[in-house]
Amino acid sequence: MTEVQSPSGVLLIDKPRGITSHDVVSRLRRAFNMQRIGHAGTLDPDATGLLILCLGKATKLSMTLSEKDKTYRVGFLLGKETDTYDSVGQVLAERPVNATREAVESVLQGFVGTQVQRPPIYSAVKVKGRKLYEYARAGKPVEIPTRHVTIHSIQLLRLEGAEGEIEVACSKGTYVRTLIHDVGRRLETGAITTSIRRLMSGTFSLEEARTLDYFTETSEPMERLRSALISIPAVLMAQTPTSSSASSNKPASRIA
């Protein structure tokens, strides 16, 4: 199938842990034999969950879709700080944990609203054409730029000893690793992120997504693509606040 004949639309993937968002794009380019595929919103390699892919003419929608609010389920561990703000980094400090559930919930709610956030040094934010993690790996000093983000809501789902889990709805550009780090600082215990799973991006839900293997481990990837692809008109309708699809929070129609 040539690029001209390739279908256009949005594909929702449940990204597995341990690969980059670009790895997902590369694998599907090979599976579908088409180059015009991009994603709308990067997930860290260790993060899982909803990754929106734009195919064909829908690549023009990538920027618009990436600007939408996101919802994440985030695991955390109190009592520790690392240079990456997560469990894979070098441990910088360890402290005893005596925070109660009430104290944790109170601190979490204090982060709801618009605020200035500083991304982790180990992140893909670019400064003078280089990604922050490149400065960190090279041991070169760099001023980390701040950004305004909005936390719409935070719900504490679980707290068992030092381990817990939250669900957070936030604006585009929010680093949940920084959020957890800042929560730990405010609790005076330290905290790191142990897992990140994206549940929502705009009107799209993880419940609608397919696994990567669903398309790469089959002899008929194009047939599966056509059944899962969301058409461009359906995507545009889902982004319109007054549309019945958006107001009822129903998934966009797929191409039959």
N, C-alpha and C positions, 0 to 999 in steps of 0.2 A: 504494500500500500504506500502510495507516495504522500508527501507532506500535504499536497493540495487536497487530497481525498481524506486526510485524517480528520476525525471528528473534533469539534470544539465544545468546550464546556468546563465544568468544575468537578473535580474528583476529590472525595474525602477519604483520607488514609489515616489509619491508626498506626502511627509511627512506633516501631519497636525501640527498645533501649539499646544503646551502643553504636548507633550509626548517626551520621549527620543528616540534616534535611536535604542537602545536596546529594547524598548517597541515595536517598529515596528517589529523587528526580532522575538520577543516572540509571538506576535499575529499571524504572518504568520507561525511560526513553528506549532502552534496549528491548524491553518486553513488547512495547507497542510499535517499535521501529519508527519513532518520530522524535524530532529534536525540539519542537516548539512546546516545551513543558516548563513551567516555573512554579514556585510556591509563594503563598501569601502569608508570610509570617514564620520566621525561623524558630525551630525548637532546638535546644541544646542537645548534644549527643546522648547524654544520660536521661533526658526527658522523654516521655512517651505521650501518646494521645493524638489529638486532632491536628492533622496537617492538611491544609487546603492547597490543592494543586490546580493550576489553571492550564488548560490545554488548548492549543490552536489559537483561534481568535480571542479566546477568553483570557489570554495572557495580558491583554490590555486592562483587565480588571484587577490584576494582582495588587497594585498599589491601593486601590479603593478597598479591597477586602482586607488587606493587612492593617488598615487604620481602625478596624472595629474593636470593640471591647472584647476582653478574653475572660474566661473562667478556668481556674486551675484547682486541682486537689493536690495539696502539698504536704509531704511528710517532713517532720523535723525532729531534732534531738537537742535537748537542752544540756548545758554544761560543757560545751566545747566550742572552740572557734578554729577555723582553718583559713588559709590564704585564699581559697577558692569559694568560701562560704558554703561548701557542701562536703560530703563524706569522702571525696577523692583527693582532697587537698592536704597540704602539710598542716599538722596540728600546731597552732600557735599558743593556745591556752586551754586549760581545763579547770573547771570550777565545780564546787558542790551545788546540787540542785535542791532547793527547798521551796520552790514556788508552788502555790496552791492553784487549783483549777480556776478559782475566782480571780486570783492575781493575773494569771495568763489571759483569761478572757477580758479582763479590764485593760490590760496592755494592748491586746489585739484591737479592741474597739477604738483605742486611742489613735490608731493608724487609719481609720476610715476618714476619707475626705481627700482633698487635694494637698499635695506636699512636694517638697524637693527631695529627689532621690539621687544617690550616687551609685552608678553601676559597679559591679565587681571588677577588679583589675583583670581577672580572668573572664573576659567577655569579648564579644565580637564588635563592640562599639569602636568606631574608627576615630582616631585623632591624628591629624596631619597625614592622612592616607594610610595609616597603619592601624591594625586592630590592637586593642588594649592588651590582649593576651600575648601578642608578639613582643610588646615592651616588657611584660612580666617575665617571659621566658628568657629574654636577652638580658634581664637584670638592669634595664635602663629606666630611670625615673621619668614619670609623665604625670601631668596634671589631669586627673580624671574629671571630665565635664559632668555637671549635674543636669538634671532634667525635672520638669514638673510632671507628676503622674497623679492619677486619681484612683483611690481604692474605694470602690462602690460598696462593698460589703465583705465581711469576714465572719465565717462560722467555724467555731472549734468543734470538730467532729469527734475527736478522741484525744484523751490524755491519760497515759498509763505510765506513771513514774516520770522519767525524763523524755519519753517518746510521745509524740502526738501527731495529729493530722488536722489540717484546716482546709476549708474551701474558700477561695477568694475570687471575687469578681473585680476586675480592674481595667484601667485604660491601656491602650496600646503603648508599648515601650516600658511597662512596669517589669522590673526584675524581682521575681519572688524570692530569689536567693538573698537579695539585699533586704527585702522585707523581713525575712526570718532572722537575718543577721542583726538588723536593727531592733527587732523584738527581743532578741537575746541580750543586747546591750541595755535595753530599757529595764529588763528583768534583773540585770546584773548577774546573769548566769552564763551568758554566751549561748549561741544556738547555731546549728547548721541545718541545711536542707538535706534530707535523705532521699526524697523522691519528688518528682514533678510530673503531673499528668494533666494535659490540657483537655478540658471537658467541652468548652464552647468557644467559638470565635464568631462574633456577630450573631447571626441567626442560625448558624450551622452547629450541629451537635455531634459529639463523638458517637452517639448511638446510631448515627447514619453512616459511619465510616466503615470501610473494609480494610482487612489486613493487607500488608504488602504482599505476603505469600499468595493471597487470593488471586493476584494478577501475575505473579512471576513464576508460580509453581503450577502451571496449567498449559495444556497444548492449545487452548483457545483464548488467549488473553484479550483479543479484540472483541470477542463476543461478550466477555465479562465486562469489558470497559463500556460497551454500549448500554449494558443493563444498569450500570452504576453511575454513568455520567449525568450530571445535572445540566440542563440546557442553559444557554446564555439568557434567554428571556425569563426563565424561571429564577435564575440567579438575580437578575435585575429587579424582578418583582419582589423577591425576598428582602431586598435592601431598601424597599420603599416603605416607610413607616405606616402609610395609610392603606397598604395592600392587605387583603384578607390573610395572605400567607404569613406576613410579618406579625400582624396583630394577634393572630391565633397561635403564633409560634409553631406552626406546622412546617415539616421539612419541605424544601422545594421539590417540584416534580422532576423526575428523572426522564431521560430520553428512552422511550420504549424501543 
